[in-house]
Amino acid sequence: MAAPSSWLSGAAGALRPPPQLSLSEWADEHFRLSGGSADAGHWHTRPYQRGIMDAITDPAVERVSVMKSARIGWTQIMNAAIGYFMHHDPCPILGVQPTVETAEIYSREMIAPMLRDVPVLAGLVSGGAVKTTGRTLLHKTFPGGVLSLVGANSGAGFAMIDRRVVAFDEVDRYPPSAGDEGDPIALGEKRTATYWNRKIIAGSTPLIAGASRIEEMFLAGDQRRRYWPCPHCGRFDFLRFNVTREDDSPDERGHMMRWPKDRPEAACFECRGCGCSIEEVHKQAMDEAGEWRPDAAFSGHASFHIWSAYATSPNTSWGQIASEFVAAKKLGPEKLRTVVNTGLGETWHERGEAPDWERLYQRRESYAIGSVPAGPVMLTCGVDVQRDRLVYEVVGWSPDKESWSIDASEFYGNTSLEATEPDSPWAALDVLLAHSFPGDGGIDHLIAMMAVDSGDQAQVVYNWCRRHPMTRVIACKGSRLASMLVGAPSPGDVTAR
């Protein structure tokens, strides 16, 4: 019979909690890539992936945002994170895909094989009746938590659930609103409000500059980039692809991708420090010595930018990346945009067909501000309402919709004050509406219609507009969800406060 001290020691060991692992440590020990993956088998964390993965399980980090290209392993990182929070740190999890349909595909093609092929997860979701309760396509329970998968286009998917971990995938493909419920990112984050140790994870290939959710998230975080040392001089810098090949001044940061004329397959990087060529043979050693470095202060939000030049997977050689870019550039903007988004992990900047500035300059007309030249037959005025000012522009219109800017300025003051209150800027708008603009041939022009933005100070705007006939003044409001440029008017209740 074993001695009591030996028995007590064994019992204490059995009761001792398992060591706390980071996500990369857990993945290297437990995670498997399923048979449908090109690299099926045991997971091995790449050096560039480690910083992203460990930020997800860092107690000091509340938010992780990853602006990335394709082929850097993001989907598997997100799968591993879900597996980690199911097995090693059980809690309620919410996964958000762009649509309900993509959520179902993700469940069938990613989650189901993972739960089947990762041994420590298979034990959680199979066996006894208790463990299989609620095991459906989009809702899976496990000891200590639940995994719910929803589409960003469905407001109902976010209703009446609280989750400690929310993982947003491909956020640039989300609709502006989850049904009629509003922004899906805000809805998902609201589900974590009751947890002091919540985790909000977001990753996406960026799409259009100025409308990219993931770019906005990246800029809101500490903006980490992967710095690699030059194998010749040791200078650390991130890898950079200059899409326009313009404005490449010597003081810009980043080891720059270069290739000989008409030979993109021979692409390499030029060290910003010594100017030497960095060949792809050095990639593995540079990644092992690499570091994630931020450009902004950390305040709980770790954000990352990573693109395919860092990847070691097939079809991500530097020559292939450059060749894809050159080929796409010949095929037109749409092909090039795909390469910029998915290959470089950068937003696409739309370029309009604006005329050369000389041609535009030659079309200028000379007329005094505040006067109406020959051509316009009616004037309109748009008013934007800010908290501390009213901003307006008076525009003249011809019958064929050609327009002239007649006058523009600002009336400063507290816009929450009614027009009858002292120092209210609305009194100045009364004067503008009654103002007569001198025109060509001695004709005076009044503002035929004034539209006032009611998105801010709505009640004050309604009260002011009500003092004037609807044939001359209307309240208006912009909408990201409108199906047409100008919608039909709708009645609004006007109440005293």
Salt bridges, closest charged atoms under 4 A:
ASP28 OD2 - ARG50 NH1 3.59
GLU29 OE2 - HIS30 NE2 3.45
GLU62 OE1 - ARG63 NE 3.63
GLU62 OE1 - ARG198 NH2 3.35
ASP89 OD2 - ARG164 NH2 2.95
ASP117 OD1 - ARG116 NE 2.76
GLU170 OE2 - LYS68 NZ 3.03
ASP183 OD1 - ARG213 NH1 2.65
GLU189 OE2 - ARG63 NH1 2.66
ASP222 OD2 - ARG224 NE 2.78
ASP237 OD2 - ARG235 NH2 3.24
ASP248 OD2 - ARG258 NH2 2.33
ASP248 OD1 - ARG272 NH2 3.60
GLU252 OE1 - ARG240 NH1 3.10
GLU265 OE2 - ARG263 NE 3.66
GLU270 OE1 - ARG258 NE 3.91
GLU280 OE2 - LYS283 NZ 3.09
ASP287 OD1 - ARG226 NH2 3.17
GLU291 OE1 - ARG293 NE 2.93
ASP295 OD2 - ARG253 NH2 2.96
GLU324 OE1 - ARG71 NH2 3.47
GLU346 OE2 - HIS305 NE2 3.71
GLU350 OE2 - ARG337 NH1 3.75
ASP388 OD1 - ARG389 NE 3.06
GLU410 OE2 - ARG389 NH1 3.59
GLU418 OE2 - ARG497 NH2 3.73
ASP430 OD2 - ARG467 NH1 3.15
ASP430 OD1 - HIS468 NE2 2.84
ASP456 OD2 - ARG387 NE 2.71
